[in-house]
Amino acid sequence: MTPLRRADLPTPALVLDLPALERNVAAMAAWARDKGVALRPHSKTHKSGEIARRQRAAGAVGICCAKLGEAEALAADGIDDILITSPVVPGQAVERLARLARTIPRLAVVVDHPDNVDRIAEAVGDGGIDVMVDIDPGAHRTGVASASAAVALAGRIAASGGLRYRGVQYYCGTLQHVTAAGDRRTALAERADYLRTILAALAAAGLPAETVTGGGTGSFAIDAELGVLNEFQVGSYIFMDREYRDCEVVGPTFEQALAIDTRVISVNTPGRVTIDAGLKAMATDAGAPVVLSGTDPASRYVFMGDEHGMLITPCGGSDPGLGDLVTLVPPHCDPTVNLYDRYVVVKGDAVVAFWPVTARGRSA
């Protein structure tokens, strides 16, 4: 049987460079071992049981899921230690949470309101579930907004029969893509000082945080220097994307493992060509992709509708030809992955596997 080549794939295709992925997973695991911190990668990036298993095999203590539906899908695929990083609030969702807790060895969830604590405690009963206090780092998305609120909520969890208070979550999402490393470090240091006041208040109340979880690909190395977090929720490091390529790197360097293969479908205007990847092929919240290979890397991408994009060749450059393969770096990897059913896994030009996007669309 003739091996399938990357050049034979229908496009657009979500392509995963297996050796680069493996090196990224190994590099982050080695960093965590060296620092003596726990690694709990965030699966909202990849939504894949196969990738989560590889992260666990490399030493991760468990994984994170952004939503309950993701956790259900990955638990069904064999992942047995999960932290859900968004509050699970609606009544039917709390009942699903309780059922999920009975199917895997460890399930944890974050809360930021006493009513939510009571509802989860009632649903779980004596079954038990680990609960973290979600702390607002200043974005006002989720999380308690003061040390006194954190102490009160931790006390409520600890007093609930079926809930196990484990610590706090503190994720500075708005700081992950601050371009200059110095500016990022300054902002993270200020936020770490605030977190220290909350941790001190919890300890003084007899409710010390066993686990302080948070961080991301843009902040993990700085967070480790600051010494407050002891569990890291890094996600995008396994793939990388244009947003992170635009940032000044701190810590280990990670390779571009995720890409979108496209083809040139029209060449009738000199200096610009049309490819078959438009709004439906990638997330657009972070702007346009950049060229990874197949044409001049300085070519500028412009969205041209649902199915089409345009590449504008720089002055003096050569246009790619009709049917040529052009590979793009996704602007934002997480929501781009959610647009595809599968990863095309490659080694060089050889297609070696197709991995399902296990939790695609599981946003509820």
C-alpha positions, 0 to 999 in steps of 0.5 A: 500500500502506497504511504499517504503523503502530505502533498496528497491531502485535501486542503485546508488541513490541520497538520500536526508535526509529530516530532515537533510536538514530542519535543515541545511536550518533552521540553516543558516536562523537563522544565517542570521537573527541574523547577520542582513544580507540578504540570497540569497542561490545559487541554482547551488548546488541543481537545485531544485524548491522544495528546493528553495521554502523551502529556501525562506519560511525560510527567503531567499530574493531570490536565485542565479542561475549560468546560464540563463537556470537554472533561466528559469527552476526555474522561470517556477517552481515558483521562483520569485526573481533570481540573475544570477551570471555569465554574460549573453553575447551571443545575443540570450541569452540576448534576452532570458534574456529580456523575462525572466525579463518580467515573474517574479517580480525581475530578476538581472544579473551581468556584467563585460563589457560595451558592455554587458551593452549596449546589455542588455539595448537594449534588455530590453528596458523600461522593467527594470532589476537589474544589478550588477557590477561583481568584480574580486577578483583575480581569473581572471575568470570574473569581472572587475579588478580595481576600475576605471573599476568598477566606469565606468561600474556602471556609464554606467549601471546607465545611461542606461534607462532600467537598475537599478544599484544595487551594486556589486558581489564579490565571492571569490570562490578559497578561499572556500575550504582553509582547515585551518580556520586561513589561510582562514580568512587571505586570505579573510581579504586581499580580503575584504580590496581590495573590500573596496577600490572599494566600496569607489571609487563607493561611491565617484563617487556618485554610492554607492553599495546598495547590496554587494553580495557574499560569500559561505559555506566556507567563510560566517561566516568569511565574516560576521565578516569582515563586507563588504558583506550584501548579502550571496550566500551560496549554499553547506550548505544544503547538504555538501560534502567531500570537505567541510567535509575536511575543518575546520568549522567556524560558524554554523555546518551543517549536511551531508544531501546528499548521494549516496546509492550503493550496493556491486556487487562483493566480490571475492577478500578478502579485496576489494569489488566492488560497483555499483557506478563509474564515472557516479554516482558522480562528480570526480573533487574533487577526491574520495568519502568517506564512510558514512555508510554500511561498515568500514568508513576507507575503501578507495574508488577507481574508477574502471570505468564508472559503478563501484567503489572499496572499499578497506577494512582497515587492520583488518576490515571486508568486506561488503557482496554481496548485502549490501547497502553502502552509500557514501559522494559525493566528490563535491555536485553541479556537482554530483546533475547534474548527476541525474534526481531526489532526493530520499527523505528519513526519516530514512529508509522510502522513503517519496518523489521523487523531480525532479532536476528541472534545471538538464542540464540547463547550457546554 
